[in-house]
Amino acid sequence: MLERIDKENYYLNIAETVASRSTCLRKKYGSVIVKYDQIISTGYSGAPRGRENCCDLGYCTKKKLLPNERHGGYDACRSVHSEQNAIIAASREEMLDSTLYLVGYRTENHNYENGAAPCLMCRKLIINAGIKKVIVRVNEVEYKTFEVKDWIANDEFLNGQLEY
């Protein structure tokens, strides 16, 4: 009997291929938005259209401007996040009740990003886009699922527990 890959890993594999287009020197992220088993849009992390990417400049602008910042400092980063690029490439109507698949890995060793999850800004965009859940790759076969309704119910801005 033929062994088939499950749907989650099928779409995560596509998101990983999309991530390979990322222009970030440190991390590569890719997103795929799917509804009713149809790909609605894709996105990878990179500078806004028309601007030079860090891979073209030869340095990470965030690291140059904020050398000691490990988490946060997103305003110093040239890249638009993969989730953001996928969201702006689709209409809200297409995204209602959809699933966003997200893969992130380090450029130096291709290790999957430990604890990867959408940042707070991307979470707000995902909520407003009407996306129902987010599935994030943990390793080659494992993934974690975030229900967007939980982000709405557990408002980190009101309960004082900002998570990154």
ABEGO torsion letter per residue (X at the ends): XBBBBBAAAAAAAAAAAAAAABABAABBBBBBBBBGGBBABBBBBBBBBGBBBAAAAGBBAAAAABAABABEGAAABABBBAAAAAAAABBAAAABGBBBBBBBBBAAAGBBBBGBBBBAAAAAAAAAAGBABBBBBABAABBBBBBAAAAAABBAAAAGBBBX
